[in-house]
């Protein structure tokens, strides 16, 4: 069982992690690495149970485009808190390919990265670090209101004269009437 944080709530889910040995014969809901999935996509999609794909750092997520409407979710791996390729994969899925389904963060991200990942299109988080779970359960949410890179999925306004600088609408003071 994995603890998932989605829409401000915690849920428990059970997904079988598929490898080359278990393959498409796996029963139930399966998380399949992208390389295995692409080797025989129809076998994974036609078996019983839901199918989700795990995108590792450096994988080309554009190869998933023909199958996205048939996947339960796309899980993006964050191999370490200092590796930003998971953010890029999520943005490509949302902004360039137009994926509307669940994008789940897996791996070694830290609490401070959760709102930034949401901004890039991640919609759920598999919690593997106890300190992240504890903080989210306590209601901690590290608010970020100023950004140095625009994204296409969030409504933001320019900050100053730099075209890349943005700020959240939550950062604007409301005048008293």
C-alpha positions in Angstrom: 0.0 0.0 0.0 1.2 3.5 -0.9 0.0 6.7 0.7 -1.2 9.1 -2.0 -1.8 12.8 -1.5 -4.4 14.2 -3.9 -6.7 17.2 -3.8 -5.7 17.9 -0.1 -6.6 14.3 1.0 -4.7 11.1 1.8 -5.7 7.8 0.2 -4.2 4.4 0.2 -3.6 2.7 -3.2 -2.1 -0.6 -4.2 -0.3 -0.7 -7.5 2.0 -3.6 -8.6 5.3 -2.4 -9.9 6.0 -4.4 -13.0 9.4 -5.4 -14.2 10.8 -7.4 -17.2 10.2 -10.6 -15.2 6.6 -10.1 -14.4 5.7 -8.3 -17.6 2.2 -8.1 -19.1 1.1 -11.2 -17.2 0.9 -9.1 -14.0 -2.6 -9.1 -12.5 -4.4 -6.1 -11.0 -3.4 -2.5 -11.3 0.1 -2.2 -12.7 2.8 0.5 -12.8 4.9 -0.2 -15.9 8.2 1.4 -16.7 8.0 3.4 -20.0 10.5 1.2 -21.8 8.7 -2.0 -21.0 5.3 -0.4 -21.9 6.5 0.8 -25.3 7.9 -2.7 -26.1 4.4 -4.2 -26.0 1.8 -1.5 -25.2 -1.2 -3.4 -26.4 -0.4 -6.4 -24.2 -0.3 -4.1 -21.1 -3.5 -2.2 -22.1 -5.6 -5.2 -22.9 -4.9 -7.2 -19.7 -7.2 -7.1 -16.7 -6.7 -4.2 -14.3 -5.7 -0.6 -14.8 -2.4 0.3 -16.4 -0.2 3.2 -15.5 3.2 4.1 -16.9 6.3 5.2 -14.9 8.4 7.9 -16.6 12.0 7.8 -15.4 14.3 10.8 -15.5 15.4 11.4 -19.1 12.6 9.3 -20.7 10.9 10.8 -23.8 7.3 11.3 -22.6 6.2 12.3 -26.1 6.3 8.6 -27.0 3.2 8.1 -24.7 1.0 10.4 -26.7 -0.9 7.7 -28.7 -1.8 5.9 -25.4 -2.6 8.6 -22.9 -6.3 8.3 -23.2 -6.1 4.6 -22.2 -3.8 5.0 -19.1 -5.0 5.3 -15.6 -2.2 7.7 -14.7 1.3 8.7 -15.6 3.8 8.5 -12.7 6.8 10.8 -13.0 9.9 9.8 -11.1 11.9 12.3 -9.1 15.2 10.4 -8.5 16.5 13.1 -6.1 15.4 16.5 -4.9 18.1 18.1 -7.1 17.0 16.5 -10.3 14.5 18.7 -12.1 13.7 16.4 -15.1 10.5 15.3 -13.4 9.2 18.9 -13.5 10.0 19.0 -17.2 8.3 15.7 -17.9 5.1 16.9 -16.2 5.1 20.2 -18.1 5.5 18.4 -21.4 2.6 16.1 -20.6 0.3 18.9 -19.6 1.3 21.8 -21.9 2.7 20.2 -25.0 0.8 17.0 -25.3 -2.4 18.2 -23.5 -2.7 15.2 -21.1 -5.8 15.7 -18.8 -5.4 12.7 -16.6 -3.6 12.2 -13.3 0.2 12.9 -13.2 1.7 11.4 -10.1 5.0 12.3 -8.5 7.1 9.4 -7.2 10.5 9.4 -5.6 12.7 11.6 -3.5 11.1 15.0 -3.8 11.0 17.3 -0.7 8.1 19.2 0.8 9.2 22.5 -0.8 8.9 21.0 -4.2 5.3 19.9 -3.8 3.7 23.3 -4.8 6.2 23.7 -7.6 5.3 20.3 -9.0 1.6 21.1 -8.8 2.3 24.2 -10.8 4.0 22.1 -13.5 1.0 19.8 -13.8 1.5 17.1 -11.1 -1.9 16.3 -9.6 -1.1 13.6 -7.0 1.9 12.5 -4.9 3.1 9.1 -3.7 4.5 9.9 -0.3 7.6 7.9 0.4 9.4 10.3 2.8 8.1 10.2 6.4 8.9 13.9 6.9 6.8 14.9 3.8 3.9 12.8 5.1 4.1 14.3 8.5 4.3 17.9 7.2 1.3 17.5 4.8 -0.7 15.8 7.6 0.0 18.8 9.8 -1.3 21.1 7.1 2.0 22.6 6.1 2.1 24.0 2.6 5.2 26.0 1.6 3.5 28.8 -0.3 5.5 30.2 -3.3 4.1 33.4 -4.9 6.9 34.6 -7.1 8.4 32.5 -9.9 11.2 32.9 -12.4 9.7 30.7 -15.1 6.2 30.9 -16.5 4.1 27.9 -17.1 1.1 27.5 -19.4 -1.2 25.8 -16.9 -1.4 28.4 -14.2 -3.0 31.9 -14.3 -0.3 34.3 -13.3 0.7 37.9 -13.9 4.0 39.4 -15.0 6.3 40.7 -12.2 8.1 43.9 -13.1 9.9 44.3 -16.4 11.5 40.9 -16.8 9.3 38.8 -19.2 10.1 35.5 -17.4 9.3 36.8 -13.9 5.7 35.9 -12.7 3.7 36.2 -9.5 0.7 34.4 -8.2 -2.7 36.2 -8.0 -2.6 35.2 -4.3 0.3 37.6 -3.9 -1.7 40.7 -4.8 -2.9 42.8 -1.9 -6.6 43.6 -2.0 -7.4 47.2 -1.4 -9.9 48.0 1.3 -13.1 49.6 0.1 
